[in-house]
Amino acid sequence: MMREQPQEEGAEPRISEKDQYGESSDSDDGGGGVNEFKAVFKRYKKRRPWPDFSDVIDIKTSPLLQSRLVFSSPNEISPEKAELAENLGLIHPSEWRVYSFPDRIGLYLLPGLLKKQNSGMWLKRAFSYAKPPNITNLTIHGKDVETDPSLLTKALRWTTLGVEYDWNTKKYPENGRPVPDELFQLGNLISNSLKLGDMRPDATILNYYPPKSALSPHVDKSERSNAPLISMSLGQTAVYLSGALSLSEPPIPLWLSNGDFLIMHGEQRLVYHAIPCIGPKVKPVHFDKDEQSPMISDYLNCSRINFTIRQVNP
């Protein structure tokens, strides 16, 4: 958990302007060189005026991107795989589109894999995952979303599941509780479909992005296995910066939209990456009002959630 100053009993949690990776954004390239990544990150993080997004790559419409990407279909489609995809809320595997970058071997983008109408189902799960005994950024305050549901939309920023990452030591413990079955199945399905081998997910980190939030440049290098990192986006669109092993190399900006999956494998697991901005003012996505759970559709219409499924132990 992150260390924060204690507060008076009953006080609202104070949410720092820095995210859990905030220190990384102020570092140099590790060798004393120019931090090109930070310059790009700060440009897209700017709010007044909003930055020019014309060079952010949209995989669905960009002719330039199409020329840079290698397209492939997923692995063989069995009836069992199709049924599992349906149960997880995904489109049929025959409709999956897998894009990879020749200059970023191991980075895969699968746009629109999650059916839009199932976004609310996964958001409800994301909120339920934030309940005890799972740890969130609110735990240190002695607060939890089970006793105060209003914190879901006001103050929740991250949740750890399974082998729970420690933000202070930047390490994982040896073991933890099993991850929910649907996350285990989802991670293994995606990994196998991309021919990356079996995956046994034992951890997941959820990031909750309200408007104006960001995630600073960082590297995910604490896992003890070489299994891929599998990321699913919900809600509003984000600018994703895909960097290199050094901060001295400028990142490429990509749009990540609701239902998109981003996979990092091999060397790409160790590159710097970040989210400088999200929200309806960036590239709006509209969700119809959920009459039974209006909080769900309201949240999707202004915020973003990201699931990163991981395998910590070999």
C-alpha contacts under 8 A as a table, 3 or more apart, distances in Angstrom:
res1	aa1	res2	aa2	distance
1	M	135	I	7.68
1	M	136	T	7.73
1	M	137	N	6.97
1	M	140	I	7.42
1	M	165	Y	7.87
1	M	166	D	5.34
1	M	167	W	5.15
1	M	168	N	6.25
2	M	20	Q	7.38
2	M	137	N	7.08
2	M	140	I	7.85
2	M	166	D	7.69
2	M	167	W	5.42
2	M	168	N	5.77
3	R	140	I	7.56
3	R	168	N	7.26
4	E	140	I	7.50
6	P	141	H	6.96
7	Q	11	A	6.41
7	Q	13	P	7.68
7	Q	141	H	7.21
8	E	11	A	5.57
13	P	138	L	7.03
13	P	141	H	6.43
13	P	155	A	7.10
15	I	155	A	6.77
16	S	19	D	7.02
18	K	21	Y	7.56
18	K	22	G	5.02
19	D	22	G	5.02
19	D	214	A	7.25
19	D	215	L	6.09
19	D	216	S	6.90
20	Q	167	W	7.11
20	Q	215	L	7.81
21	Y	24	S	5.72
21	Y	25	S	7.48
21	Y	215	L	6.87
21	Y	216	S	5.53
21	Y	217	P	7.06
21	Y	218	H	6.37
22	G	25	S	5.82
22	G	26	D	7.58
22	G	215	L	7.62
22	G	216	S	5.57
22	G	217	P	7.92
23	E	26	D	5.65
23	E	27	S	7.02
24	S	27	S	5.37
24	S	216	S	6.62
24	S	217	P	5.85
24	S	218	H	5.91
25	S	38	K	6.20
25	S	216	S	5.47
25	S	217	P	5.34
25	S	218	H	7.58
26	D	38	K	7.60
27	S	30	G	7.41
27	S	35	N	7.68
28	D	31	G	7.20
28	D	32	G	5.99
28	D	33	G	6.51
28	D	34	V	6.59
28	D	35	N	5.22
28	D	247	L	6.89
28	D	248	S	7.87
29	D	32	G	6.05
29	D	33	G	5.58
29	D	34	V	6.42
29	D	35	N	5.27
29	D	246	S	5.63
29	D	247	L	4.32
29	D	248	S	5.18
30	G	33	G	7.39
30	G	246	S	7.12
30	G	247	L	7.40
33	G	248	S	6.26
34	V	247	L	7.73
34	V	248	S	5.44
35	N	38	K	5.47
35	N	39	A	6.76
35	N	247	L	5.23
35	N	248	S	4.80
35	N	249	E	7.59
36	E	39	A	5.24
36	E	40	V	6.58
36	E	247	L	6.06
36	E	248	S	4.94
36	E	249	E	5.70
36	E	250	P	4.94
36	E	251	P	7.93
37	F	40	V	5.32
37	F	41	F	6.11
37	F	217	P	7.72
37	F	243	G	7.16
37	F	247	L	5.23
37	F	248	S	6.51
37	F	249	E	6.42
37	F	250	P	4.91
37	F	251	P	5.92
38	K	41	F	4.92
38	K	42	K	6.05
38	K	217	P	7.51
38	K	247	L	7.45
39	A	42	K	5.31
39	A	43	R	6.26
40	V	43	R	5.08
40	V	44	Y	6.45
40	V	250	P	7.02
40	V	251	P	7.34
41	F	44	Y	5.48
41	F	45	K	6.08
41	F	216	S	7.92
41	F	217	P	7.80
41	F	241	L	7.64
41	F	274	A	7.58
41	F	275	I	7.94
41	F	276	P	5.66
42	K	45	K	4.94
42	K	46	K	6.26
42	K	276	P	7.31
43	R	46	K	5.57
43	R	51	P	6.65
44	Y	50	W	7.93
44	Y	51	P	5.81
44	Y	53	F	7.97
44	Y	239	V	7.91
44	Y	276	P	5.75
44	Y	277	C	6.62
45	K	51	P	7.91
45	K	214	A	7.50
45	K	276	P	4.76
45	K	277	C	5.51
46	K	49	P	6.96
46	K	50	W	6.07
46	K	51	P	6.33
47	R	50	W	4.65
47	R	51	P	7.13
52	D	55	D	7.55
53	F	56	V	5.40
55	D	253	P	7.46
56	V	239	V	7.41
56	V	252	I	7.85
56	V	253	P	4.97
56	V	254	L	5.32
56	V	255	W	6.45
57	I	62	S	6.40
57	I	65	L	6.58
57	I	253	P	6.13
57	I	254	L	4.66
57	I	255	W	6.07
58	D	61	T	5.65
58	D	62	S	5.40
58	D	65	L	7.42
58	D	254	L	6.33
58	D	255	W	5.54
59	I	62	S	5.83
59	I	65	L	6.27
59	I	66	Q	7.16
59	I	111	P	7.72
59	I	254	L	7.82
59	I	255	W	7.57
60	K	111	P	7.90
62	S	65	L	5.17
62	S	66	Q	6.36
63	P	66	Q	5.07
63	P	67	S	6.46
64	L	67	S	5.35
64	L	68	R	6.60
65	L	68	R	5.02
65	L	69	L	6.13
66	Q	69	L	5.30
66	Q	70	V	7.91
68	R	101	F	6.49
68	R	102	P	7.01
69	L	99	Y	5.96
69	L	100	S	5.52
69	L	101	F	5.02
69	L	102	P	6.67
70	V	99	Y	5.63
70	V	100	S	5.21
70	V	101	F	6.30
70	V	102	P	6.97
71	F	97	R	7.21
71	F	98	V	5.79
71	F	99	Y	4.83
71	F	100	S	6.69
72	S	97	R	6.78
72	S	98	V	5.36
72	S	99	Y	6.60
73	S	94	S	7.83
73	S	96	W	6.75
73	S	97	R	5.99
73	S	98	V	5.99
74	P	77	I	7.82
74	P	93	P	7.22
74	P	94	S	7.76
74	P	96	W	6.78
74	P	97	R	7.48
74	P	98	V	6.87
74	P	193	S	5.20
74	P	194	L	5.74
74	P	195	K	7.92
75	N	192	N	7.43
75	N	193	S	4.79
75	N	194	L	6.23
75	N	195	K	6.45
76	E	193	S	7.51
77	I	81	K	6.22
77	I	82	A	6.76
77	I	93	P	6.61
77	I	94	S	7.09
78	S	81	K	5.13
78	S	82	A	6.30
79	P	82	A	5.09
79	P	83	E	6.13
80	E	83	E	5.13
80	E	84	L	6.14
81	K	84	L	5.09
81	K	85	A	6.12
81	K	93	P	7.67
81	K	189	L	7.54
82	A	85	A	5.15
82	A	86	E	6.26
82	A	92	H	5.99
82	A	93	P	6.14
83	E	86	E	5.10
83	E	87	N	6.22
84	L	87	N	5.05
84	L	88	L	6.22
85	A	88	L	5.14
85	A	89	G	6.34
85	A	90	L	5.07
85	A	91	I	6.80
85	A	92	H	6.54
85	A	93	P	7.09
85	A	189	L	7.97
86	E	89	G	5.15
86	E	90	L	5.46
86	E	91	I	6.68
86	E	92	H	6.80
87	N	90	L	7.52
88	L	182	E	6.97
88	L	186	L	7.11
89	G	114	L	5.97
89	G	115	K	6.04
89	G	118	N	5.68
90	L	113	L	5.57
90	L	114	L	4.34
90	L	115	K	5.44
91	I	95	E	6.66
91	I	96	W	7.26
91	I	113	L	5.78
91	I	114	L	6.15
91	I	115	K	5.85
92	H	95	E	5.59
92	H	96	W	7.07
93	P	96	W	5.15
96	W	110	L	6.92
96	W	111	P	7.96
96	W	113	L	6.55
97	R	110	L	5.65
97	R	111	P	6.85
98	V	108	Y	6.60
98	V	109	L	5.98
98	V	110	L	4.97
98	V	111	P	7.80
99	Y	108	Y	5.54
99	Y	109	L	5.17
99	Y	110	L	6.40
100	S	104	R	7.53
100	S	105	I	7.16
100	S	106	G	7.33
100	S	107	L	5.80
100	S	108	Y	4.70
100	S	109	L	6.50
101	F	104	R	5.01
101	F	105	I	6.16
101	F	106	G	7.94
101	F	107	L	6.49
101	F	108	Y	7.33
102	P	105	I	5.91
104	R	107	L	5.82
104	R	268	Q	6.99
105	I	266	G	7.80
105	I	267	E	7.52
105	I	268	Q	6.98
106	G	263	I	7.65
106	G	264	M	5.75
106	G	265	H	4.56
106	G	266	G	5.64
106	G	267	E	6.77
106	G	268	Q	5.52
107	L	262	L	7.36
107	L	263	I	5.76
107	L	264	M	4.87
107	L	265	H	6.34
107	L	268	Q	6.11
108	Y	262	L	5.78
108	Y	263	I	5.01
108	Y	264	M	6.64
109	L	260	D	7.31
109	L	261	F	5.87
109	L	262	L	4.71
109	L	263	I	6.45
110	L	113	L	6.28
110	L	260	D	5.82
110	L	261	F	5.05
110	L	262	L	6.42
111	P	257	S	7.64
111	P	259	G	6.80
111	P	260	D	4.34
111	P	261	F	6.24
112	G	115	K	6.88
112	G	116	K	7.91
112	G	257	S	7.60
112	G	258	N	6.91
112	G	259	G	4.63
112	G	260	D	4.79
112	G	261	F	7.58
113	L	259	G	5.45
113	L	260	D	5.79
113	L	261	F	6.73
114	L	118	N	6.97
114	L	119	S	7.31
114	L	258	N	7.81
114	L	259	G	4.35
114	L	260	D	6.93
115	K	118	N	5.42
115	K	119	S	6.98
115	K	259	G	6.68
116	K	119	S	5.36
116	K	258	N	7.30
116	K	259	G	6.68
117	Q	120	G	6.97
118	N	121	M	5.21
118	N	122	W	6.67
119	S	122	W	5.33
119	S	123	L	6.19
119	S	234	L	6.45
119	S	235	G	7.50
119	S	258	N	7.83
119	S	259	G	7.43
120	G	123	L	4.94
120	G	124	K	6.12
120	G	296	I	6.22
120	G	297	S	7.06
120	G	300	L	7.86
121	M	124	K	5.31
121	M	125	R	6.48
122	W	125	R	4.93
122	W	126	A	6.14
123	L	126	A	4.85
123	L	127	F	6.26
123	L	234	L	7.42
123	L	296	I	7.01
123	L	305	I	7.74
124	K	127	F	5.16
124	K	128	S	6.17
124	K	296	I	7.24
125	R	128	S	4.93
125	R	129	Y	6.02
126	A	129	Y	5.17
126	A	130	A	6.72
126	A	206	L	7.47
127	F	130	A	5.33
127	F	131	K	7.45
127	F	152	L	6.87
128	S	131	K	5.68
129	Y	134	N	6.89
129	Y	159	T	7.27
129	Y	161	L	7.59
130	A	134	N	6.18
130	A	135	I	7.13
130	A	136	T	6.40
130	A	144	D	7.87
130	A	145	V	6.83
130	A	159	T	5.73
131	K	134	N	5.97
131	K	135	I	7.86
131	K	144	D	6.59
131	K	145	V	6.01
131	K	146	E	5.74
132	P	135	I	6.73
132	P	144	D	7.18
132	P	146	E	7.59
134	N	159	T	7.00
134	N	160	T	6.40
134	N	161	L	6.09
135	I	138	L	7.86
135	I	139	T	6.03
135	I	159	T	5.81
135	I	160	T	5.74
135	I	161	L	7.51
135	I	164	E	7.74
136	T	139	T	5.42
136	T	156	L	7.34
136	T	157	R	7.47
136	T	158	W	5.47
136	T	159	T	4.36
136	T	160	T	6.50
137	N	140	I	6.82
137	N	156	L	6.68
137	N	157	R	6.23
137	N	158	W	5.78
137	N	159	T	6.96
138	L	141	H	5.46
138	L	142	G	6.88
138	L	143	K	5.61
138	L	144	D	6.21
138	L	155	A	7.59
138	L	156	L	6.79
139	T	142	G	5.24
139	T	143	K	5.70
139	T	144	D	6.43
140	I	143	K	7.48
143	K	147	T	7.57
143	K	148	D	7.59
144	D	147	T	5.92
144	D	148	D	6.33
144	D	149	P	7.94
144	D	151	L	7.59
145	V	148	D	4.82
145	V	149	P	4.63
145	V	150	S	7.15
145	V	151	L	5.70
145	V	152	L	6.06
146	E	149	P	5.86
148	D	151	L	6.00
149	P	152	L	5.66
150	S	153	T	6.09
150	S	154	K	6.39
151	L	154	K	4.84
151	L	155	A	5.04
151	L	156	L	6.00
152	L	155	A	6.31
152	L	156	L	5.28
153	T	156	L	6.51
153	T	210	P	7.85
153	T	299	Y	7.18
156	L	208	Y	6.59
157	R	207	N	5.81
157	R	208	Y	4.69
157	R	209	Y	6.68
158	W	205	I	7.11
158	W	206	L	5.40
158	W	207	N	4.56
158	W	208	Y	5.81
159	T	205	I	5.88
159	T	206	L	5.13
159	T	207	N	6.81
160	T	163	V	7.93
160	T	164	E	5.28
160	T	165	Y	6.58
160	T	203	A	7.41
160	T	204	T	5.98
160	T	205	I	4.70
160	T	206	L	6.44
161	L	164	E	5.55
161	L	177	R	7.56
161	L	178	P	7.99
161	L	179	V	6.05
161	L	203	A	5.43
161	L	204	T	5.08
161	L	205	I	6.35
162	G	175	N	7.87
162	G	176	G	5.14
162	G	177	R	4.63
162	G	178	P	5.06
162	G	179	V	4.71
162	G	202	D	5.47
162	G	203	A	4.44
162	G	204	T	6.61
163	V	172	Y	6.51
163	V	173	P	6.51
163	V	174	E	7.42
163	V	175	N	5.33
163	V	176	G	4.16
163	V	177	R	6.39
163	V	178	P	7.69
163	V	202	D	6.06
163	V	203	A	5.04
163	V	312	V	7.35
164	E	172	Y	6.25
164	E	173	P	7.10
164	E	176	G	6.68
164	E	203	A	6.57
164	E	204	T	7.89
165	Y	170	K	6.94
165	Y	171	K	6.07
165	Y	172	Y	4.80
165	Y	173	P	7.38
165	Y	205	I	7.97
166	D	169	T	5.72
166	D	170	K	5.45
166	D	171	K	5.60
166	D	172	Y	6.06
166	D	173	P	7.96
167	W	170	K	5.02
167	W	171	K	7.43
170	K	222	S	6.85
171	K	222	S	5.74
172	Y	175	N	7.99
172	Y	222	S	6.97
172	Y	223	E	7.34
172	Y	312	V	7.60
173	P	176	G	7.37
174	E	313	N	7.95
176	G	202	D	7.93
178	P	202	D	6.15
178	P	203	A	7.85
179	V	183	L	6.62
179	V	184	F	6.50
179	V	201	P	7.26
179	V	202	D	5.68
179	V	203	A	6.13
179	V	204	T	7.28
180	P	183	L	5.54
180	P	184	F	6.49
181	D	184	F	5.05
181	D	185	Q	6.09
182	E	185	Q	5.14
182	E	186	L	5.97
183	L	186	L	4.98
183	L	187	G	6.08
183	L	201	P	7.49
183	L	204	T	7.97
183	L	309	I	7.06
184	F	187	G	5.43
184	F	188	N	6.28
184	F	200	R	6.69
184	F	201	P	5.24
184	F	202	D	7.43
185	Q	188	N	5.30
185	Q	189	L	5.96
186	L	189	L	5.17
186	L	190	I	6.26
187	G	190	I	5.40
187	G	191	S	6.17
187	G	199	M	6.61
187	G	200	R	7.65
187	G	201	P	6.37
187	G	230	I	6.56
187	G	309	I	6.22
187	G	310	R	7.81
188	N	191	S	5.16
188	N	192	N	6.02
188	N	198	D	5.99
188	N	199	M	4.74
188	N	200	R	6.49
188	N	201	P	7.26
189	L	192	N	5.37
189	L	193	S	6.02
190	I	193	S	5.10
190	I	194	L	6.30
190	I	230	I	7.80
191	S	194	L	5.36
191	S	195	K	6.40
191	S	196	L	5.17
191	S	197	G	6.04
191	S	198	D	6.47
191	S	199	M	6.29
191	S	228	P	7.25
192	N	195	K	4.93
192	N	196	L	5.66
192	N	197	G	5.15
192	N	198	D	5.75
192	N	199	M	7.55
193	S	196	L	7.53
194	L	197	G	7.98
196	L	228	P	7.74
199	M	227	A	6.46
199	M	311	Q	7.02
200	R	311	Q	6.00
201	P	204	T	7.80
201	P	309	I	6.50
201	P	310	R	5.32
201	P	311	Q	4.40
201	P	312	V	7.53
202	D	310	R	6.42
202	D	311	Q	5.19
202	D	312	V	6.31
202	D	313	N	7.58
203	A	309	I	6.27
203	A	310	R	5.17
203	A	311	Q	6.09
203	A	312	V	6.64
204	T	307	F	6.77
204	T	308	T	5.49
204	T	309	I	4.53
204	T	310	R	5.69
205	I	307	F	6.04
205	I	308	T	5.36
205	I	309	I	6.85
206	L	305	I	6.95
206	L	306	N	5.59
206	L	307	F	4.64
206	L	308	T	6.37
207	N	305	I	5.67
207	N	306	N	5.22
207	N	307	F	6.73
208	Y	303	S	7.64
208	Y	304	R	6.09
208	Y	305	I	4.60
208	Y	306	N	6.67
209	Y	213	S	5.65
209	Y	214	A	7.12
209	Y	278	I	7.48
209	Y	303	S	5.64
209	Y	304	R	4.89
209	Y	305	I	5.89
210	P	213	S	5.74
210	P	279	G	7.62
210	P	302	C	6.98
210	P	303	S	4.62
210	P	304	R	6.51
211	P	278	I	6.46
211	P	279	G	5.31
211	P	280	P	7.91
211	P	302	C	6.38
211	P	303	S	5.75
212	K	277	C	6.58
212	K	278	I	6.74
212	K	279	G	7.16
213	S	276	P	7.76
213	S	277	C	6.39
213	S	278	I	6.90
214	A	274	A	7.90
214	A	275	I	5.40
214	A	276	P	4.85
214	A	277	C	5.34
214	A	278	I	7.20
215	L	274	A	5.52
215	L	275	I	4.82
215	L	276	P	6.18
216	S	273	H	7.92
216	S	274	A	5.28
216	S	275	I	6.56
216	S	276	P	6.97
217	P	272	Y	5.91
217	P	273	H	5.26
217	P	274	A	4.55
217	P	275	I	7.71
218	H	272	Y	5.15
218	H	273	H	5.79
218	H	274	A	6.63
219	V	269	R	7.69
219	V	270	L	5.74
219	V	271	V	5.83
219	V	272	Y	4.91
219	V	273	H	6.68
220	D	223	E	7.52
220	D	269	R	6.56
220	D	270	L	6.19
220	D	271	V	7.88
221	K	269	R	7.18
221	K	270	L	6.03
222	S	312	V	7.81
223	E	226	N	7.59
223	E	310	R	7.79
223	E	311	Q	6.91
223	E	312	V	4.40
223	E	313	N	6.93
224	R	311	Q	7.96
224	R	312	V	5.19
224	R	313	N	5.25
224	R	314	P	6.39
225	S	311	Q	6.36
225	S	312	V	5.56
225	S	313	N	5.29
225	S	314	P	4.57
226	N	265	H	7.74
226	N	266	G	7.04
226	N	311	Q	7.97
226	N	314	P	7.47
227	A	265	H	7.00
227	A	310	R	7.34
227	A	311	Q	5.97
228	P	263	I	6.59
228	P	264	M	5.55
228	P	265	H	4.52
228	P	266	G	7.26
228	P	269	R	7.05
228	P	310	R	7.03
228	P	311	Q	7.66
229	L	263	I	5.65
229	L	264	M	5.17
229	L	265	H	6.60
229	L	269	R	6.91
229	L	308	T	6.49
229	L	309	I	6.02
229	L	310	R	5.40
229	L	311	Q	7.82
230	I	261	F	7.05
230	I	262	L	6.13
230	I	263	I	4.69
230	I	264	M	6.74
230	I	307	F	7.92
230	I	308	T	5.44
230	I	309	I	5.08
230	I	310	R	6.78
231	S	261	F	5.47
231	S	262	L	5.09
231	S	263	I	6.14
231	S	306	N	6.68
231	S	307	F	5.43
231	S	308	T	4.32
231	S	309	I	6.31
232	M	259	G	6.55
232	M	260	D	5.94
232	M	261	F	4.64
232	M	262	L	6.64
232	M	306	N	5.66
232	M	307	F	5.18
232	M	308	T	6.61
233	S	256	L	6.97
233	S	257	S	6.45
233	S	258	N	5.31
233	S	259	G	5.49
233	S	260	D	5.57
233	S	261	F	6.56
233	S	304	R	7.25
233	S	305	I	6.06
233	S	306	N	4.76
233	S	307	F	6.73
234	L	257	S	7.30
234	L	258	N	4.56
234	L	259	G	5.85
234	L	260	D	7.91
234	L	300	L	7.34
234	L	304	R	5.61
234	L	305	I	5.10
234	L	306	N	6.25
235	G	257	S	7.44
235	G	258	N	5.16
235	G	285	V	7.28
235	G	299	Y	7.66
235	G	300	L	4.41
235	G	301	N	6.54
235	G	302	C	7.44
235	G	303	S	5.94
235	G	304	R	4.55
235	G	305	I	6.45
236	Q	257	S	6.59
236	Q	258	N	6.32
236	Q	278	I	6.55
236	Q	279	G	5.27
236	Q	280	P	6.19
236	Q	283	K	7.53
236	Q	284	P	6.38
236	Q	285	V	5.73
236	Q	300	L	6.48
236	Q	301	N	6.54
236	Q	302	C	6.38
236	Q	303	S	5.58
236	Q	304	R	5.05
237	T	255	W	6.74
237	T	256	L	5.61
237	T	257	S	4.45
237	T	258	N	6.43
237	T	278	I	5.81
237	T	279	G	6.19
237	T	280	P	7.42
237	T	282	V	7.11
237	T	283	K	5.87
237	T	284	P	6.73
237	T	285	V	6.97
237	T	304	R	7.30
238	A	255	W	5.84
238	A	256	L	5.20
238	A	257	S	6.58
238	A	275	I	6.74
238	A	276	P	7.88
238	A	277	C	5.93
238	A	278	I	4.31
238	A	279	G	6.92
238	A	282	V	7.55
238	A	283	K	7.91
238	A	304	R	7.90
239	V	253	P	6.37
239	V	254	L	5.73
239	V	255	W	4.95
239	V	256	L	6.30
239	V	275	I	5.82
239	V	276	P	6.34
239	V	277	C	5.85
239	V	278	I	6.54
240	Y	253	P	5.61
240	Y	254	L	5.09
240	Y	255	W	6.07
240	Y	256	L	6.43
240	Y	273	H	7.32
240	Y	274	A	5.98
240	Y	275	I	4.93
240	Y	276	P	7.16
241	L	251	P	5.56
241	L	252	I	5.60
241	L	253	P	4.64
241	L	254	L	6.37
241	L	273	H	5.34
241	L	274	A	5.22
241	L	275	I	6.30
241	L	276	P	7.74
242	S	251	P	5.08
242	S	252	I	5.34
242	S	253	P	6.50
242	S	254	L	7.63
242	S	271	V	7.56
242	S	272	Y	6.74
242	S	273	H	4.94
242	S	274	A	7.17
243	G	246	S	7.72
243	G	247	L	7.37
243	G	249	E	6.92
243	G	250	P	6.43
243	G	251	P	4.04
243	G	252	I	6.53
243	G	271	V	5.80
243	G	272	Y	4.95
243	G	273	H	5.48
244	A	247	L	6.87
244	A	249	E	6.29
244	A	250	P	7.83
244	A	251	P	6.97
244	A	268	Q	7.84
244	A	270	L	7.98
244	A	271	V	4.66
244	A	272	Y	5.71
245	L	270	L	6.39
245	L	271	V	4.57
245	L	272	Y	6.28
246	S	249	E	6.03
246	S	271	V	7.42
246	S	272	Y	7.20
247	L	250	P	7.13
247	L	272	Y	6.99
251	P	273	H	7.84
256	L	260	D	6.22
257	S	260	D	5.57
258	N	285	V	7.81
264	M	268	Q	5.19
264	M	269	R	5.14
265	H	268	Q	5.31
265	H	269	R	5.30
266	G	269	R	5.77
266	G	270	L	7.92
267	E	270	L	5.64
267	E	271	V	7.12
268	Q	271	V	5.36
275	I	278	I	7.61
277	C	282	V	7.59
278	I	281	K	7.94
278	I	282	V	6.19
278	I	303	S	7.50
278	I	304	R	7.20
279	G	282	V	5.46
279	G	283	K	6.96
279	G	284	P	6.78
279	G	302	C	5.85
279	G	303	S	5.93
279	G	304	R	7.28
280	P	283	K	5.68
280	P	284	P	4.04
280	P	285	V	6.68
280	P	301	N	7.07
280	P	302	C	5.83
280	P	303	S	7.85
281	K	284	P	6.15
284	P	301	N	7.97
285	V	301	N	6.74
286	H	301	N	5.89
287	F	297	S	6.08
287	F	300	L	6.76
287	F	301	N	6.01
288	D	297	S	6.70
289	K	294	P	6.19
289	K	297	S	5.43
289	K	298	D	7.31
290	D	293	S	5.24
290	D	294	P	4.84
290	D	295	M	7.87
290	D	296	I	6.89
290	D	297	S	5.51
291	E	294	P	5.57
293	S	296	I	5.60
293	S	297	S	7.23
294	P	297	S	5.42
294	P	298	D	6.02
295	M	298	D	5.03
295	M	299	Y	5.98
296	I	299	Y	5.25
296	I	300	L	6.31
297	S	300	L	5.06
297	S	301	N	6.12
298	D	301	N	5.18
298	D	302	C	6.66
299	Y	302	C	5.48
299	Y	303	S	5.54
299	Y	304	R	7.86
300	L	303	S	5.49
300	L	304	R	6.59
311	Q	314	P	7.39
